[in-house]
Structures are given as structure tokens and as C-alpha cells.
Amino acid sequence: MQVRLDPASKRILVAFLASPKTPIEVSRIYGIPVATVRERIRRLQELGLVHMVLTFVDSTGQMRQYYEAALPIDSSDEELVVEL
């Protein structure tokens, strides 16, 4: 099965390759609205490309969820195609 990812999903996935990040961090890095980042993360999780690695409540009472890419991908292509 092949999955074609839109540019926002690709940027989010590439961000998780370097190190685990929160949706807010990805939003700040790429200028993608947080709601869009969270939506795309849910889709990437459904595809098995991203998984949550850490969840905790910080000192301000906000829940922090860190995600990372679940597999190595080739980020050099303009259009990312992942074979599942």
C-alpha cells in the first residue's frame, strides 16, 4: 500500500525524525496552526507513521505530549510516498 502525504504532513513527519516534539513545537517550527498539526498527527498515527513517546503534566498544569516518527523515511523527495 502506498500513501501520499501532503506538504504539511510531510513537514510534521520530518520534524519528528530529528527528535520527539510536541504539536506546539512543530507548529512554531513550521508556522502550521496547532489544530492542523494535531489533526495531521492523528492521521499519521492511524497510518502507523508516528507514535506518542511521552505524556506528562507540566508545572503549569498543561498536558504535554511528545511524538516521534515510527520509522525512518526518505525526506529528500518533493512528494513523500510511504509504502506500508
Buried (B, 14 or more C-beta within 10 A) or exposed (E): EEBEBEEBBBBBBBBBEEEBBBBBBBBEBBEBEEEBBBBBBEBBBEBEBBBEEEEEEEEEEEEBBBBBBBEEBEEEEEEBEBEE
